Every structure is written in structure tokens, then in C-alpha cells.
Amino acid sequence: MRLGRVATRLRWLATMLVLALIAVALLRMDIGRAMTELGAVRVPWLVASLACYVAILPLWAMQWQLLAPRDPQRRLSRMLAVIAMTSTVLNTTPLLVGEVTGVVLLATLGGLSRAAAVSVLAMDQLLVGIAKLMVLATAAALFTLPRWMSGAVLPLVVGVPALLVLLAVAAWRHADLARLTDRALSPRLRDGVGSIGVALAPLRSPTRGGSALALALAKKAAEIAAIACVQHAFGLSLPLSSAILVLACLNLATLVPVVPGNVGVYEAAVVVAYVWLGVTPERALGIAVVQHLCYFLALALPGSWKVIRSGALTLSVPAPIGPIQPPRERDATS
């Protein structure tokens, strides 16, 4: 009974925390400007933009389902819940809080070991980086990019290949790494290193790895479609390539999310892109505020609703890092 009361209190505490984070994020936005601009836009196009942004969540869930160790008992709906709540925290808190939350939710709701959860997050970050580089490469092929963008892309150009090499070594040489660290690490940490290597199996599979990359690109395509819908809502006559440029600016400006929800940074990136495309600064600011509001509503609210309904943050402690056991094959005679 006492544990039940504690769980109930924790559930309400988690609910209040999520609602407070969303409220703070909304207060930081220029809601007044957004309401003014909404009076003159085509609402059906904004609904289409919201739908495109919401589509990112199931695509993301399918991606993590591919990256996670195979488990026939883990349903896609459970992974979608993990993604929705992770997205809520990512869009309302500073750097690393959302990533840590994703690992915890994968271990609790998703049933993964912590080593497998960390591996899924690492592969996700790699795929996100590759997708961002492809968006930037496409924008560079379509436009002569501003000088600041050419300089800002350097962290991605260096960081993504470095992460790829690190994960590739861990995926293909995890047994060698375990032997090298045999004396330097404790048995538990050594088992964790080996487990992470085993959990990176999608990198060794062209089918799983390629499918996960395709889903990462599909998420970017959904963002481009959402941006294009906002343009139509404001009556802008711009080619689809302009939406790619806007997304490229956003990918660079929000690379390190220091400000919760990227409030201010997001709007500034969109304004810079549209002004460069010839839109007046005043109109560009209105577009930026409304676009960010659509993004926030689509990617932050669904997870908060899930937390409030299920109390999913009052979960057990994540499973300890340990070796991942391969699934047992059923006896043909049974």
C-alpha cells in the first residue's frame, strides 16, 4: 500500500513537471505574434503542416524498433510511446536531458538493457547526423549557401564520420575491444563494452541499417513537407527547394540545443533563411513563429498526453548493463 501511494505521488509529480515544462516553453514563444499571423493564414495548410510534423513520431518509432535488439514481444505501439515521451522532453529541456530520458525509457518501457539503449541512441544520433549532412548537401547543390553556413557545417563534417568510425569499430571489433579492456576495466564495465558491441548489430546488417537510414531520411522529408505547407499557408510562392534551405539552416542553428525548445534560435534561423530568399523580415518573423508553434504542438504535446494518461515516468529502475543473450531457438520436436 505504501509503495502504491509513493507511485501515485510520483505520477502526479511527473505530470506537473511535464506540464510546467510545456508551459515555460510556450511562454517563451511569441504567442501574441503567432495569433496575429494566424488570423491571415490558410488554416487547412497549417493542419497539413501539423500532420507532416506528427508523422515524424511513427517514423522515428519504426526506426528505433529496427535499431533495438529483436524482441517479438515488443510492440511498435510501446516504442511509439517511448518516442513520444522522449520527444516531449527533447523539446522542453536543455542539452542531454532528452537523450538521457530516451535511454531510461528504452530500458524501462522498451525492456532493453542499458547497454542496448545506449547503442540505440548512438546509432540514432549517427543517422540523424547523416540525414542532416544530406539535407545540407542538397541545399548546397541548389543554392550558393551563405558564408556562415559553410563555416557552421564543419562540426557535422568532422563529427559524423568520427562517430561512424567509432561505432563501426565497436560493432565489428567488440570482441577485440573486450579483450583489450580485460585488465583495465571491471568485469561489469567489460561486459557492458561487449554488450554495446553486440547491440550495434544493425550496423553490420545492410538490411536493418539501410532501412533505419531510409526512415531517418523520411523524417527529414516530412519536415520539408511541413515547412512547405507553412509557406502555402502564408501564400508564399516559393519553390520546394526553399523549404530544403530553411531546414538546412535549422539543422545548423539547432545543432547544440542549449536553449530549451530552441526558442529564439529556431525563429532566428528561419528568419535568416527567408530573408536570404527575399522575404521581408517582418513577414519572415511571423512565418517563423507559426512554424515553430506547429512543430512544438506536433512533437511535444503527444508525449505529454501519454505521460499524463499512463504515468509512464513512474517506472522501475533500468536493467543493469550486462551481456545480451541471443534468443533461444525453439526445439523442433516441441
SEDO-625198 format. One record per residue (C-alpha): x, y, z; residue in three letters; chain. Coordinates in Angstrom, 3 decimals. Layout:
<site <X,Y,Z>,'Ala','A'>
...
This chain:
<site <0.000,0.000,0.000>,'Met','A'>
<site <2.807,2.386,0.890>,'Arg','A'>
<site <4.564,1.710,-2.417>,'Leu','A'>
<site <1.277,2.341,-4.212>,'Gly','A'>
<site <0.915,5.765,-2.577>,'Arg','A'>
<site <4.505,6.629,-3.470>,'Val','A'>
<site <3.912,5.608,-7.091>,'Ala','A'>
<site <0.757,7.751,-7.236>,'Thr','A'>
<site <2.612,10.775,-5.875>,'Arg','A'>
<site <5.439,10.253,-8.324>,'Leu','A'>
<site <2.925,10.005,-11.171>,'Arg','A'>
<site <1.360,13.326,-10.226>,'Trp','A'>
<site <4.791,14.906,-9.728>,'Leu','A'>
<site <5.857,13.751,-13.203>,'Ala','A'>
<site <2.616,15.100,-14.672>,'Thr','A'>
<site <3.099,18.509,-13.042>,'Met','A'>
<site <6.724,18.616,-14.196>,'Leu','A'>
<site <5.810,17.892,-17.822>,'Val','A'>
<site <3.004,20.465,-17.784>,'Leu','A'>
<site <5.350,23.053,-16.256>,'Ala','A'>
<site <7.994,22.426,-18.910>,'Leu','A'>
<site <5.428,22.807,-21.693>,'Ile','A'>
<site <4.053,25.989,-20.132>,'Ala','A'>
<site <7.538,27.516,-19.847>,'Val','A'>
<site <8.301,26.631,-23.464>,'Ala','A'>
<site <5.022,28.175,-24.669>,'Leu','A'>
<site <5.578,31.334,-22.606>,'Leu','A'>
<site <8.973,31.778,-24.217>,'Arg','A'>
<site <7.363,31.751,-27.659>,'Met','A'>
<site <5.825,34.893,-29.154>,'Asp','A'>
<site <2.281,33.545,-28.895>,'Ile','A'>
<site <0.783,37.003,-29.479>,'Gly','A'>
<site <2.619,37.340,-32.768>,'Arg','A'>
<site <1.579,33.821,-33.732>,'Ala','A'>
<site <-2.097,34.574,-33.016>,'Met','A'>
<site <-1.913,37.753,-35.098>,'Thr','A'>
<site <-0.397,35.900,-38.035>,'Glu','A'>
<site <-2.883,33.025,-37.724>,'Leu','A'>
<site <-5.707,35.433,-38.496>,'Gly','A'>
<site <-4.475,35.857,-42.061>,'Ala','A'>
<site <-3.283,32.360,-42.972>,'Val','A'>
<site <-4.931,29.444,-44.733>,'Arg','A'>
<site <-5.793,27.111,-41.867>,'Val','A'>
<site <-6.033,23.885,-43.943>,'Pro','A'>
<site <-2.367,24.261,-44.874>,'Trp','A'>
<site <-1.432,24.632,-41.203>,'Leu','A'>
<site <-3.373,21.459,-40.422>,'Val','A'>
<site <-1.392,19.742,-43.184>,'Ala','A'>
<site <1.837,21.055,-41.658>,'Ser','A'>
<site <0.843,19.660,-38.252>,'Leu','A'>
<site <0.090,16.290,-39.861>,'Ala','A'>
<site <3.520,16.223,-41.515>,'Cys','A'>
<site <5.254,17.003,-38.229>,'Tyr','A'>
<site <3.191,14.401,-36.356>,'Val','A'>
<site <4.191,11.804,-38.984>,'Ala','A'>
<site <7.762,12.089,-37.691>,'Ile','A'>
<site <6.822,10.244,-34.483>,'Leu','A'>
<site <5.758,6.890,-36.042>,'Pro','A'>
<site <8.686,7.051,-38.478>,'Leu','A'>
<site <11.005,7.582,-35.513>,'Trp','A'>
<site <9.384,4.704,-33.617>,'Ala','A'>
<site <9.861,2.341,-36.574>,'Met','A'>
<site <13.492,3.422,-36.764>,'Gln','A'>
<site <14.157,2.673,-33.092>,'Trp','A'>
<site <12.294,-0.613,-33.429>,'Gln','A'>
<site <14.760,-1.588,-36.170>,'Leu','A'>
<site <17.769,-0.432,-34.166>,'Leu','A'>
<site <16.754,-2.187,-30.937>,'Ala','A'>
<site <17.605,-5.866,-30.353>,'Pro','A'>
<site <14.892,-8.020,-31.846>,'Arg','A'>
<site <12.126,-8.968,-29.447>,'Asp','A'>
<site <8.816,-10.366,-30.754>,'Pro','A'>
<site <7.072,-9.258,-27.562>,'Gln','A'>
<site <7.977,-5.580,-28.045>,'Arg','A'>
<site <5.161,-3.938,-29.985>,'Arg','A'>
<site <5.542,-0.867,-32.155>,'Leu','A'>
<site <2.946,0.914,-30.016>,'Ser','A'>
<site <5.248,0.580,-26.997>,'Arg','A'>
<site <8.144,2.062,-28.952>,'Met','A'>
<site <5.866,4.872,-30.147>,'Leu','A'>
<site <5.144,5.709,-26.508>,'Ala','A'>
<site <8.884,5.834,-25.805>,'Val','A'>
<site <9.428,8.138,-28.775>,'Ile','A'>
<site <6.534,10.453,-27.933>,'Ala','A'>
<site <7.727,11.000,-24.362>,'Met','A'>
<site <11.362,11.358,-25.442>,'Thr','A'>
<site <10.304,13.963,-27.992>,'Ser','A'>
<site <8.412,15.893,-25.319>,'Thr','A'>
<site <11.487,16.105,-23.106>,'Val','A'>
<site <13.796,16.920,-26.045>,'Leu','A'>
<site <11.609,19.876,-26.979>,'Asn','A'>
<site <11.224,21.300,-23.470>,'Thr','A'>
<site <14.619,20.834,-21.777>,'Thr','A'>
<site <18.281,21.771,-22.421>,'Pro','A'>
<site <21.025,19.644,-23.961>,'Leu','A'>
<site <21.387,15.961,-22.930>,'Leu','A'>
<site <18.270,15.806,-20.729>,'Val','A'>
<site <16.181,14.424,-23.574>,'Gly','A'>
<site <18.874,11.969,-24.628>,'Glu','A'>
<site <19.193,10.594,-21.101>,'Val','A'>
<site <15.404,10.342,-20.890>,'Thr','A'>
<site <15.365,8.343,-24.123>,'Gly','A'>
<site <17.839,5.841,-22.712>,'Val','A'>
<site <15.845,5.481,-19.481>,'Val','A'>
<site <12.558,4.990,-21.342>,'Leu','A'>
<site <14.098,2.428,-23.686>,'Leu','A'>
<site <15.301,0.491,-20.654>,'Ala','A'>
<site <12.047,0.732,-18.717>,'Thr','A'>
<site <9.187,0.888,-21.197>,'Leu','A'>
<site <11.098,-0.750,-24.047>,'Gly','A'>
<site <12.600,-3.543,-21.956>,'Gly','A'>
<site <16.143,-3.021,-23.284>,'Leu','A'>
<site <19.286,-3.365,-21.224>,'Ser','A'>
<site <21.074,-0.076,-20.619>,'Arg','A'>
<site <23.843,-1.139,-22.987>,'Ala','A'>
<site <21.323,-1.784,-25.759>,'Ala','A'>
<site <19.520,1.503,-25.006>,'Ala','A'>
<site <22.774,3.462,-25.248>,'Val','A'>
<site <23.553,1.683,-28.524>,'Ser','A'>
<site <20.159,2.601,-29.986>,'Val','A'>
<site <20.679,6.251,-29.030>,'Leu','A'>
<site <24.202,6.271,-30.510>,'Ala','A'>
<site <23.001,4.788,-33.808>,'Met','A'>
<site <20.101,7.240,-33.855>,'Asp','A'>
<site <22.488,10.175,-33.469>,'Gln','A'>
<site <24.640,8.812,-36.278>,'Leu','A'>
<site <21.640,8.500,-38.615>,'Leu','A'>
<site <20.404,11.972,-37.671>,'Val','A'>
<site <23.853,13.365,-38.488>,'Gly','A'>
<site <23.960,11.606,-41.857>,'Ile','A'>
<site <20.466,12.856,-42.707>,'Ala','A'>
<site <21.431,16.426,-41.769>,'Lys','A'>
<site <24.534,16.228,-43.961>,'Leu','A'>
<site <22.411,15.040,-46.874>,'Met','A'>
<site <19.990,17.946,-46.380>,'Val','A'>
<site <22.912,20.382,-46.310>,'Leu','A'>
<site <24.500,18.785,-49.382>,'Ala','A'>
<site <21.193,19.088,-51.248>,'Thr','A'>
<site <20.844,22.737,-50.217>,'Ala','A'>
<site <24.422,23.416,-51.341>,'Ala','A'>
<site <23.668,21.836,-54.729>,'Ala','A'>
<site <20.564,24.008,-55.163>,'Leu','A'>
<site <21.833,27.317,-53.764>,'Phe','A'>
<site <25.030,29.239,-53.172>,'Thr','A'>
<site <24.957,28.980,-49.397>,'Leu','A'>
<site <25.756,31.987,-47.181>,'Pro','A'>
<site <29.288,32.048,-45.835>,'Arg','A'>
<site <28.188,31.466,-42.242>,'Trp','A'>
<site <26.573,28.160,-43.226>,'Met','A'>
<site <29.745,26.942,-44.909>,'Ser','A'>
<site <31.669,27.523,-41.679>,'Gly','A'>
<site <28.981,26.180,-39.350>,'Ala','A'>
<site <28.800,22.829,-41.149>,'Val','A'>
<site <32.337,21.905,-40.000>,'Leu','A'>
<site <31.238,20.205,-36.719>,'Pro','A'>
<site <28.905,17.926,-38.687>,'Leu','A'>
<site <31.509,17.164,-41.343>,'Val','A'>
<site <34.002,16.160,-38.637>,'Val','A'>
<site <31.681,14.704,-36.018>,'Gly','A'>
<site <29.533,12.388,-38.142>,'Val','A'>
<site <32.446,10.472,-39.774>,'Pro','A'>
<site <34.173,10.257,-36.381>,'Ala','A'>
<site <31.056,8.762,-34.782>,'Leu','A'>
<site <30.661,6.395,-37.738>,'Leu','A'>
<site <34.215,5.103,-37.327>,'Val','A'>
<site <33.801,4.728,-33.554>,'Leu','A'>
<site <30.551,2.782,-33.847>,'Leu','A'>
<site <31.857,0.679,-36.742>,'Ala','A'>
<site <34.874,-0.390,-34.682>,'Val','A'>
<site <32.624,-1.180,-31.716>,'Ala','A'>
<site <30.229,-3.145,-33.955>,'Ala','A'>
<site <32.758,-5.256,-35.849>,'Trp','A'>
<site <35.564,-5.465,-33.271>,'Arg','A'>
<site <33.653,-5.614,-29.998>,'His','A'>
<site <35.326,-8.921,-29.033>,'Ala','A'>
<site <38.775,-7.406,-29.603>,'Asp','A'>
<site <37.816,-4.333,-27.593>,'Leu','A'>
<site <36.651,-6.549,-24.737>,'Ala','A'>
<site <39.994,-8.342,-24.729>,'Arg','A'>
<site <41.941,-5.072,-24.823>,'Leu','A'>
<site <39.994,-3.730,-21.863>,'Thr','A'>
<site <40.135,-7.015,-19.954>,'Asp','A'>
<site <42.602,-5.736,-17.378>,'Arg','A'>
<site <41.757,-2.026,-17.475>,'Ala','A'>
<site <38.048,-2.315,-16.683>,'Leu','A'>
<site <35.997,-4.014,-14.022>,'Ser','A'>
<site <34.079,-7.150,-15.072>,'Pro','A'>
<site <30.801,-5.235,-15.143>,'Arg','A'>
<site <32.153,-2.470,-17.384>,'Leu','A'>
<site <33.892,-5.038,-19.569>,'Arg','A'>
<site <30.614,-6.894,-20.045>,'Asp','A'>
<site <28.992,-3.553,-20.845>,'Gly','A'>
<site <31.511,-2.827,-23.611>,'Val','A'>
<site <30.876,-6.249,-25.114>,'Gly','A'>
<site <27.110,-5.796,-24.823>,'Ser','A'>
<site <27.197,-2.458,-26.619>,'Ile','A'>
<site <29.120,-4.074,-29.472>,'Gly','A'>
<site <26.532,-6.846,-29.750>,'Val','A'>
<site <23.691,-4.311,-29.648>,'Ala','A'>
<site <25.221,-2.475,-32.626>,'Leu','A'>
<site <24.161,-5.393,-34.855>,'Ala','A'>
<site <22.115,-3.128,-37.204>,'Pro','A'>
<site <25.370,-1.553,-38.376>,'Leu','A'>
<site <26.514,-4.993,-39.504>,'Arg','A'>
<site <23.264,-5.628,-41.376>,'Ser','A'>
<site <22.739,-3.817,-44.708>,'Pro','A'>
<site <19.005,-4.507,-44.484>,'Thr','A'>
<site <18.434,-3.168,-40.962>,'Arg','A'>
<site <20.972,-0.372,-41.241>,'Gly','A'>
<site <19.759,0.707,-44.666>,'Gly','A'>
<site <16.122,0.644,-43.583>,'Ser','A'>
<site <16.916,2.720,-40.488>,'Ala','A'>
<site <18.743,5.277,-42.665>,'Leu','A'>
<site <15.781,5.402,-45.064>,'Ala','A'>
<site <13.497,6.182,-42.124>,'Leu','A'>
<site <15.867,8.940,-40.957>,'Ala','A'>
<site <15.654,10.494,-44.425>,'Leu','A'>
<site <11.869,10.065,-44.412>,'Ala','A'>
<site <11.726,12.117,-41.197>,'Lys','A'>
<site <13.622,14.918,-42.935>,'Lys','A'>
<site <11.272,14.661,-45.912>,'Ala','A'>
<site <8.330,15.078,-43.519>,'Ala','A'>
<site <9.941,18.224,-42.092>,'Glu','A'>
<site <10.465,19.643,-45.589>,'Ile','A'>
<site <6.818,18.937,-46.433>,'Ala','A'>
<site <5.699,20.632,-43.194>,'Ala','A'>
<site <7.777,23.735,-43.972>,'Ile','A'>
<site <6.345,23.858,-47.499>,'Ala','A'>
<site <2.816,23.646,-46.053>,'Cys','A'>
<site <3.505,26.640,-43.798>,'Val','A'>
<site <4.722,28.560,-46.853>,'Gln','A'>
<site <1.454,27.800,-48.650>,'His','A'>
<site <-0.481,28.838,-45.536>,'Ala','A'>
<site <1.105,32.296,-45.782>,'Phe','A'>
<site <0.619,32.478,-49.535>,'Gly','A'>
<site <4.321,32.380,-50.387>,'Leu','A'>
<site <5.174,31.440,-53.976>,'Ser','A'>
<site <8.486,29.726,-53.403>,'Leu','A'>
<site <9.892,26.518,-54.911>,'Pro','A'>
<site <10.219,23.342,-52.839>,'Leu','A'>
<site <13.971,23.921,-52.739>,'Ser','A'>
<site <13.350,26.884,-50.428>,'Ser','A'>
<site <11.962,24.520,-47.782>,'Ala','A'>
<site <15.173,22.485,-48.045>,'Ile','A'>
<site <17.205,25.643,-47.420>,'Leu','A'>
<site <15.085,26.536,-44.382>,'Val','A'>
<site <15.594,23.048,-42.949>,'Leu','A'>
<site <19.336,23.238,-43.642>,'Ala','A'>
<site <19.547,26.498,-41.671>,'Cys','A'>
<site <17.568,24.936,-38.828>,'Leu','A'>
<site <19.799,21.856,-38.770>,'Asn','A'>
<site <22.856,24.034,-38.241>,'Leu','A'>
<site <21.343,26.574,-35.841>,'Ala','A'>
<site <19.844,23.909,-33.557>,'Thr','A'>
<site <22.829,21.562,-33.687>,'Leu','A'>
<site <23.565,22.160,-29.989>,'Val','A'>
<site <20.208,22.767,-28.229>,'Pro','A'>
<site <21.402,24.945,-25.358>,'Val','A'>
<site <18.089,26.827,-25.016>,'Val','A'>
<site <15.093,24.653,-24.017>,'Pro','A'>
<site <12.983,24.005,-27.090>,'Gly','A'>
<site <15.426,26.095,-29.159>,'Asn','A'>
<site <13.083,29.043,-28.562>,'Val','A'>
<site <14.527,32.110,-30.260>,'Gly','A'>
<site <17.262,30.145,-32.006>,'Val','A'>
<site <14.686,28.329,-34.142>,'Tyr','A'>
<site <12.923,31.547,-35.141>,'Glu','A'>
<site <16.202,33.327,-35.922>,'Ala','A'>
<site <17.319,30.524,-38.252>,'Ala','A'>
<site <14.019,30.567,-40.140>,'Val','A'>
<site <14.078,34.368,-40.454>,'Val','A'>
<site <17.655,34.319,-41.796>,'Val','A'>
<site <16.704,31.718,-44.402>,'Ala','A'>
<site <13.597,33.562,-45.601>,'Tyr','A'>
<site <15.261,36.980,-45.676>,'Val','A'>
<site <18.006,35.426,-47.793>,'Trp','A'>
<site <15.240,34.129,-50.096>,'Leu','A'>
<site <13.828,37.647,-50.448>,'Gly','A'>
<site <11.009,37.639,-47.873>,'Val','A'>
<site <10.638,40.776,-45.752>,'Thr','A'>
<site <11.954,40.410,-42.160>,'Pro','A'>
<site <8.547,41.201,-40.626>,'Glu','A'>
<site <6.773,38.523,-42.648>,'Arg','A'>
<site <9.625,36.078,-42.132>,'Ala','A'>
<site <9.310,36.506,-38.351>,'Leu','A'>
<site <5.590,35.721,-38.458>,'Gly','A'>
<site <6.234,32.609,-40.537>,'Ile','A'>
<site <8.987,31.508,-38.156>,'Ala','A'>
<site <6.837,31.860,-35.037>,'Val','A'>
<site <3.899,29.959,-36.537>,'Val','A'>
<site <6.154,27.238,-37.968>,'Gln','A'>
<site <7.830,26.692,-34.620>,'His','A'>
<site <4.450,26.573,-32.886>,'Leu','A'>
<site <3.276,23.870,-35.314>,'Cys','A'>
<site <6.486,21.924,-34.718>,'Tyr','A'>
<site <6.140,22.197,-30.953>,'Phe','A'>
<site <2.465,21.216,-30.860>,'Leu','A'>
<site <3.082,18.175,-33.060>,'Ala','A'>
<site <6.220,16.853,-31.361>,'Leu','A'>
<site <5.904,17.933,-27.721>,'Ala','A'>
<site <2.214,17.588,-26.846>,'Leu','A'>
<site <1.572,13.917,-27.801>,'Pro','A'>
<site <4.184,12.682,-25.346>,'Gly','A'>
<site <2.897,14.869,-22.528>,'Ser','A'>
<site <-0.578,13.424,-23.029>,'Trp','A'>
<site <0.920,9.940,-22.820>,'Lys','A'>
<site <2.673,10.764,-19.555>,'Val','A'>
<site <-0.485,12.202,-18.019>,'Ile','A'>
<site <-2.640,9.265,-19.123>,'Arg','A'>
<site <-0.340,6.388,-18.208>,'Ser','A'>
<site <2.012,7.816,-15.574>,'Gly','A'>
<site <4.785,6.179,-17.557>,'Ala','A'>
<site <7.560,8.084,-15.783>,'Leu','A'>
<site <6.941,6.136,-12.584>,'Thr','A'>
<site <8.778,3.102,-13.852>,'Leu','A'>
<site <11.219,0.603,-12.458>,'Ser','A'>
<site <14.942,1.129,-12.399>,'Val','A'>
<site <16.607,0.356,-15.770>,'Pro','A'>
<site <18.160,-3.060,-16.188>,'Ala','A'>
<site <21.892,-3.115,-15.421>,'Pro','A'>
<site <24.442,-3.251,-18.169>,'Ile','A'>
<site <25.192,-6.824,-18.973>,'Gly','A'>
<site <25.729,-9.229,-21.817>,'Pro','A'>
<site <22.880,-9.522,-24.305>,'Ile','A'>
<site <21.716,-13.077,-24.629>,'Gln','A'>
<site <20.784,-14.275,-28.112>,'Pro','A'>
<site <17.181,-15.513,-28.441>,'Pro','A'>
<site <16.769,-19.203,-27.786>,'Arg','A'>
<site <15.774,-21.335,-30.716>,'Glu','A'>
<site <12.739,-23.466,-30.147>,'Arg','A'>
<site <13.123,-27.193,-30.235>,'Asp','A'>
<site <11.706,-28.540,-33.485>,'Ala','A'>
<site <10.207,-31.529,-31.605>,'Thr','A'>
<site <8.280,-29.338,-29.135>,'Ser','A'>
